[in-house]
Amino acid sequence: MPRYRLLIAAIMLMAVIMVNIGCMKGQGSIRGEMPLQKKVPSNNVFFEDDRVVVYRDAVETRVINKQTGQEIKVSPSRAVKTIRNKPATVPPLVEVSIAEGIKLINNDEINVIETKPGFKHLHSFPNPGTGEDKIIINKSTNTLYFYRVGELYKTYPVATGKEPQYTPEGSFKIANKVEDYGDELKEQLGKCWMGLSVPYEKDNRADSDDRAPLGKKYGIHGTNEPDSIGRHVSGGCIRMNNEQAVELFTLVDVGTPVEIR
């Protein structure tokens, strides 16, 4: 019987020793070497030059200034293009000069970021999806984007329909252009009219109105109510400030595609 007691005592002693050794190893790990951690994969480097590095993943694109550590986040991008020595007379963003910058592109949106001399997000705008001239009108923000050969030329504030269905949505074209020389246009249309060819099925204001497909019902035009610009107040047309309407009138041709969203 004593032998069994001695054996049990020896086993218990060995167990205590092993536990103490384990604790010492654990303490050494906490005080000295850090325990092994699972490595988290970093975002892919999408673009890099001497000023910025661009990372992208499925959620966002991050542009980081190498010198300051400043960061700009935009939507996920599928392509990047550099901008060098762009004068203010050349798109994208006419009236804005860019010494150095990048253009981040995805299927829906384009972001322009200046990297020299400053570091800032200059503009975000819809991807026109074409290399030709085009107009895109965003009803929710009351913004008109004009693209020249696929590059954003200018952005204008507009007014659209006071009810969501009043201004038709879809892809149309400039059907006609009328400039006012005295009594060609009603006063509320301002100085010019750019008619939109809207098919019958997109005309939500009346059925079988022959004016809509001919560009005589819906159009882009000036206004005698400048305070209405930026608001949802029209009967369906797209209103602009008179000076800006005249400017756009000189830039677009009959047949220019117009997308209203």
N, C-alpha and C positions, 0 to 999 in steps of 0.2 A: 504493500500500500504506500509506504513512504516513497518508493521509486516512482509511482505514478504521480505523486504530489510534486516531486522534484521535476519531473518531465513537464507537467502543466505549468509550473513556475517558470521554467526555462523558455517555454513557448511564449508566455505572456511577456517576459522580459524582451525577447526578440521583437515582439510586436511593438512594444513601446519604443525601442531603439529605431525601428524602421519609420515609425510615425515622426519621431524627432528629426530624423535625417530629411524626410520629405518637407517638413516645415522650414528647416534651414535652407533648403534649396529654393523654396518659394520666396523666403525673405531676401535671399541673394538676388533673385530675379527682379524683385520690386525695387531694391536699392540700387542695383547695378544695371545690367542689361534689361532693356524693355522686352516684354514677351512678344513673340512673333505675332504680327497682325496681317490680316488678309489685305492684299494689295487691291486698291480700287483703280480700275483702268481710267486714265485721263482722257479728256476729249481729244479728238483728232485735230492736229494742226492743219488748218484749211488753207492758210496763206500766211506768209511772213516776209517782211522786208526790214530795212534798218530802223523803221519807226514803230511798226505795229506787228502784233502776231494775232491771228484770227483762229479761234477754235469753233467747231460746230458739232452739234449732235442733233438728235431728233426733236429736241425741245426748243433750242435757241442757237443763235450765233453770237459769240462774244468777241469783241474787238478790244484788245488791250494795248495801251500806250506803253512801250518798253521803258521810256524814260521816267514817266510819272506814275505808272501803275493804274492810271484811270481806265475805266472799263465802260464800254457801250454795249448794250444788249439789244438785239433785234430778232426778228423771226428767223427760223431755220432757212439757210440759203443753199442753193445748189450750184451757184457759180459766183465768181468774183472777177471784176475787171478793174484795172488801175486807171486813174485819171492823172494826167501830167500837164501842167501849164495850160489849163483851160481858161481862155479869156471869157469875159462876161457876155460876149456876143455869140457864143457857141453853146448849144445844148450839150448835156442836160443842164437845166436850171439857167436859162438865159437871165442876164442881169446879175449873176453870181459868178465871180472868178474863183478858181480853185487852183492853187499851186500844186498840191498833191492830194490825192484822195483815192477812195475805193468805192466801187459800186457793187453791192451785194444783191444777188438776184435769186428769187424763187419763182414758182409758176404764177403766184398771185401778186407779189409785191416786190418793189425795188427800193433799196435804202442807199442813200448817198452819204458817205462819211468823209469829212475833211481830216487829213492827217498832217498837213503842213500848210500854213504856219501854225494853225491851231489844231485842236482835236475836238471835233464836235459832230453831232448827227445833224446834217443839213436838211434832209427831207426824206419822207417816205411816201410812195405813190404807187398806184396800180401798175402791174406789168401789162403793157398793151398787147403783148403776144404777136407783134408784127413789126416789120421793118419799114412800114409805110406811114403816111400821115393818118392820124386818128384822133377822135375826140372821145373821152370817157367822162360820163357825168355820174357822180355819186349823190343820190338823192338824200341819203341820211345825213351827210355832212354839207350838202348844198355846195359842192365843189365841181368845177369843170376843169379837166386836164386836157391840154392840147399837146399832141405828140407830132414832131416833125421828123420824118424818116425813122420812126421807132424810138426817138429820144424825147424825153419830156422837154417841151419848149417853154410852156408857161402854165400857171395855175390861176384860175379866176374864181371868185365867189359868185354864186348865182342864187336865184330863188326858184323853187319848184312847186308842184301842186299842193294846194292846201289840204287835199285828201290824198292818201297814199296811192290810190288807183288813178288819180287824175293825170299824172305824168306817166306815160307808158314806159314799160321796161322792155329791153331787148336790144337787138342790133338793127340799126337803121342807116340811112344815108342822107346827106344834104341833097335835097331835091331841087332847090332853087335859091337864088340870092336876089334880094331886092334892097336897093339903097334909096333912102328918102331924099328927094330933091325938092320937096315942098309939100305935095299933097298925095304922094304915093302910099304912105302908111298912116295909120291912125296914131294919134298922139301917144297912146299908151304903149306903142311898139317901139318908141324911140327913133333912132336914126337908121336902123337897118334890120333886115329880116333874113334869117337862114332857115328855110323850111325843111322839115323832116318828113321823109316818106314813111308813114306809119300805116301798115296794112290794116284792113278792116278788123281782123281778129284781135289786134292790139289796141284798137280804139275803144276805150272804156267809157267815153263820155256820150256816145250815141251809136246806134247800129246803122251800118251801111251808109256812112257819111262819106260821100265821094271826095270831100276836101282832104281827108287824112292821107290817103295814098299819094295824092298830088303835092303834098307839102304845103297845103294852104290852111291847115287847122292847127298843127303843132309845129313850133319852131323855136329857134334861139334868137332872141331879139333884145333891144334896149328897153328902157322904161322911163316913164315920167314920175315914178315913185322910187327914187334911189334908196329910201329907208327900208324898202322891202327886201333888198338884197341880203341873202343869208338866211332867209326865212321860208317857211312853207306856206305860200300865200297865193300862188297863181292858179289859173284855171286849167293848167296842164302844160303850158309852155315853160321854157327856161329863160328867165329874165337875167339880164346883165346890166352893169353900169354902162351908160351910153358910150363913154370913151373906150371902155374895154370891149364892148360889142363891136364897135367900128374897127378896133385893132384886130379882133378875131376874124371879122368879115374879110379883111385884106389878106389873111393868112390861109383861109380854107378855100377849097374849090368845090364846085358842084360834084357830087359823087364821093366826097370824103366820108368814110365810115363813122358812125356815131353809136356808141354803146352806152345805154342808160341802165344803171343798176339801182 
